[in-house]
Amino acid sequence: MSKRTLVTAFFVLLFFLHQDSWWKNDPRLVLGVLPVSLAYHVVWTLLVAFGWLLVARFCWPDRFDGEPPKPAPGNDGTGGDRPVR
Amino acid sequence: MIPVIIIGIYLLLVIGLGLVSARFFRGGTADYFVASRSLGPFVLFMTVFGTTMTAFAMVGSTAETYELGVGTFGKLASWSALVHPACFFLIGMPLWSLGKQHGYVTQIEYFRDRFQSSALGYVLFPVLAGLLIPYVVVGLLGVGSVVGGVTIGAFPEAFAATRGAVPPALTMAVISSVVLFYIFIGGARSAAWVNVFQTVVFVGMGLLAFWLIADTLGGIEAASVRANPAKAVREGNIGELEFFTYWMIPLSVGVFPHVFQNFLTARSAKSYKLLLVAQPISILLAWLPCILIGFWATGAVLPDSGAPVVPAGINANAVLGLMVGKLTSPVVSGLVAAGVLAAISLDSQFLAIGTMFTRDIVVHHFGADRFSDAATVWLARGFIVLMVVITYLTTFAETRQIFALGTWCFSGYAGLFPLLIAAIYWKRVTRAAAFVAVILTAVVWFGLFAASNFGVDRKFLLGGMLPVATVFATCAISVVVVSLLTKPPSDETLAKFFPRPTNS
């Protein structure tokens, strides 16, 4: 299994784990400070950052690293039909 | 009076920074609109983060938590931590590359070229620019409410009607003028420099307020224990389907015209690496203190009198200002108010509106050779001034909750996400589909916004889901169905936007 597949699977898992319905009615405070659902989402957010670190480290698309090809002659980026004169 | 002095010092620093950065302005449209595509990883991250965090993050999150509990973090902050970098990665980087290759500065230039249609730009412009106005209004309202909250009693004679507080109308006028000043002189480069400074200030001041408020309330544990336990849970505050469909709201970041412009300022694709990793952590640092302050506000009492810090029935937008104003010193109040002002970075939005009007409407219609580079910059400046005035006047009619208004604005942009992602990754998407998708999405969004009494009905849901789900589905279905029923794009267009990979 490629690194890219593993990282994608990690994000898909995180996507579904966001819905922490098991704690939706639990008012307990973690460490006496954070409501348990809030504490869960803090950890979830840190895992997301870790996931993006994996992307930057192992799944970086090399095709963007070089200079993009030069535009075709006459392409000024204004797009589509020529402007009305 | 002390908070007013500190706010004044902050504004002078912003003006000074604008002046210094303007010395590096190289002249011409490339520098004014996209800082000559020269920003490195740190400045790019600070600019994008500063742009994506607004009054929504500080004032709105505190107010929403006070009213609907700590689920506010899960429904927006943590979803944003996942979805924002996904937008940067899946949309920002490809568009940065295409923008550099073909010289795009605005989204509309990309869409016109991708779908080979000049008319599509005229359909998109009112939608993209129109949705930016409520976004900026959200920011200005946040400024007005917080500065009002921390300056109560500062000017008892001059502003008797607002209990001595600086009136929101005056605050909003001053802030609009300052933003206008540095955008006017330095464009994207000034906005980037100021955003770096502002991001440091607003994250730092949020943490400072958090720490000092906790201290006054007897420590973070005592503050949390005293808070209303009904606000520590989601049940009774937000439905499960509603909570889930919030994942679509941050998709708006991929479609915001001002973030698109930020994408193009990068020097290289590698500049995005820091952005991907730092954005989730920074969202956590910026949102968590404000969420906890909102949670604590549900049970906080003044240490000496035992009276509630937040009186019953007060507008929730004022919660942050009240917590800071009553539980910290005037110096801290001023610093935090400066932090809120820093969070409300309206510069990129104003710059994007000016850029779109100039390039997508005026220059596109009359022809690029009709205007000199300098004249184009002056056109943008003139339109920005006009938009600032219109936005400022709009705030006088606006009293809705910041979070609700922001959510509606973000929903409109998020609704267009399927079209953008299809344009980048699906060869079969057609011009007709783009027209139908933009028009249908705008009509459905406006219909739902009107049905919610223009944001007043904050519990407006469809089948338990946020309206954004309906808007998003409308766009996605119309893109797919119409594309499959109409003529595919030409080989020339496909070759331009989907070049075959080379082996070199």
Chai-1 contact restraints between the chains, C-beta under 6 A:
chainA,res_idxA,chainB,res_idxB,connection_type,confidence,min_distance_angstrom,max_distance_angstrom,comment,restraint_id
A,Q19,B,F244,contact,1.0,0.0,6.0,A-B,restraint_1
A,S21,B,E240,contact,1.0,0.0,6.0,A-B,restraint_2
A,K24,B,R234,contact,1.0,0.0,6.0,A-B,restraint_3
A,K24,B,E235,contact,1.0,0.0,6.0,A-B,restraint_4
A,N25,B,V233,contact,1.0,0.0,6.0,A-B,restraint_5
A,N25,B,E235,contact,1.0,0.0,6.0,A-B,restraint_6
A,P27,B,P229,contact,1.0,0.0,6.0,A-B,restraint_7
A,P27,B,A232,contact,1.0,0.0,6.0,A-B,restraint_8
A,P27,B,V233,contact,1.0,0.0,6.0,A-B,restraint_9
A,L29,B,S224,contact,1.0,0.0,6.0,A-B,restraint_10
A,G32,B,E221,contact,1.0,0.0,6.0,A-B,restraint_11
A,V33,B,I220,contact,1.0,0.0,6.0,A-B,restraint_12
A,V33,B,E221,contact,1.0,0.0,6.0,A-B,restraint_13
A,V33,B,S224,contact,1.0,0.0,6.0,A-B,restraint_14
A,P35,B,V70,contact,1.0,0.0,6.0,A-B,restraint_15
A,P35,B,A232,contact,1.0,0.0,6.0,A-B,restraint_16
A,L38,B,V70,contact,1.0,0.0,6.0,A-B,restraint_17
A,L38,B,F73,contact,1.0,0.0,6.0,A-B,restraint_18
A,H41,B,F73,contact,1.0,0.0,6.0,A-B,restraint_19
A,H41,B,G74,contact,1.0,0.0,6.0,A-B,restraint_20
A,H41,B,S78,contact,1.0,0.0,6.0,A-B,restraint_21
A,W44,B,S78,contact,1.0,0.0,6.0,A-B,restraint_22
A,T45,B,S78,contact,1.0,0.0,6.0,A-B,restraint_23
A,T45,B,A81,contact,1.0,0.0,6.0,A-B,restraint_24
A,T45,B,P280,contact,1.0,0.0,6.0,A-B,restraint_25
A,T45,B,L284,contact,1.0,0.0,6.0,A-B,restraint_26
A,V48,B,A81,contact,1.0,0.0,6.0,A-B,restraint_27
A,V48,B,L82,contact,1.0,0.0,6.0,A-B,restraint_28
A,V48,B,P280,contact,1.0,0.0,6.0,A-B,restraint_29
A,A49,B,V277,contact,1.0,0.0,6.0,A-B,restraint_30
A,A49,B,P280,contact,1.0,0.0,6.0,A-B,restraint_31
A,A49,B,I281,contact,1.0,0.0,6.0,A-B,restraint_32
A,W52,B,P85,contact,1.0,0.0,6.0,A-B,restraint_33
A,W52,B,L276,contact,1.0,0.0,6.0,A-B,restraint_34
A,W52,B,V277,contact,1.0,0.0,6.0,A-B,restraint_35
A,L53,B,V277,contact,1.0,0.0,6.0,A-B,restraint_36
A,A56,B,K273,contact,1.0,0.0,6.0,A-B,restraint_37
A,A56,B,L276,contact,1.0,0.0,6.0,A-B,restraint_38
A,A56,B,V277,contact,1.0,0.0,6.0,A-B,restraint_39
A,F64,B,M93,contact,1.0,0.0,6.0,A-B,restraint_40
A,F64,B,S97,contact,1.0,0.0,6.0,A-B,restraint_41
A,F64,B,A269,contact,1.0,0.0,6.0,A-B,restraint_42
A,D65,B,A269,contact,1.0,0.0,6.0,A-B,restraint_43
A,P68,B,S97,contact,1.0,0.0,6.0,A-B,restraint_44
A,P68,B,K100,contact,1.0,0.0,6.0,A-B,restraint_45
A,P68,B,Q101,contact,1.0,0.0,6.0,A-B,restraint_46
A,P69,B,Q101,contact,1.0,0.0,6.0,A-B,restraint_47
A,P71,B,Q101,contact,1.0,0.0,6.0,A-B,restraint_48
A,P71,B,H102,contact,1.0,0.0,6.0,A-B,restraint_49
A,N75,B,H102,contact,1.0,0.0,6.0,A-B,restraint_50
A,D76,B,G103,contact,1.0,0.0,6.0,A-B,restraint_51
A,G77,B,H102,contact,1.0,0.0,6.0,A-B,restraint_52
A,G77,B,G103,contact,1.0,0.0,6.0,A-B,restraint_53
A,G77,B,Y104,contact,1.0,0.0,6.0,A-B,restraint_54
A,G77,B,E109,contact,1.0,0.0,6.0,A-B,restraint_55
A,T78,B,H364,contact,1.0,0.0,6.0,A-B,restraint_56
A,G79,B,E109,contact,1.0,0.0,6.0,A-B,restraint_57
A,G79,B,R112,contact,1.0,0.0,6.0,A-B,restraint_58
A,G79,B,D113,contact,1.0,0.0,6.0,A-B,restraint_59
A,G80,B,R112,contact,1.0,0.0,6.0,A-B,restraint_60
A,G80,B,D113,contact,1.0,0.0,6.0,A-B,restraint_61
A,G80,B,Q116,contact,1.0,0.0,6.0,A-B,restraint_62
A,G80,B,S117,contact,1.0,0.0,6.0,A-B,restraint_63
A,G80,B,S118,contact,1.0,0.0,6.0,A-B,restraint_64
A,D81,B,S118,contact,1.0,0.0,6.0,A-B,restraint_65
A,P83,B,H364,contact,1.0,0.0,6.0,A-B,restraint_66
A,P83,B,G367,contact,1.0,0.0,6.0,A-B,restraint_67
A,V84,B,H365,contact,1.0,0.0,6.0,A-B,restraint_68
A,R85,B,G367,contact,1.0,0.0,6.0,A-B,restraint_69
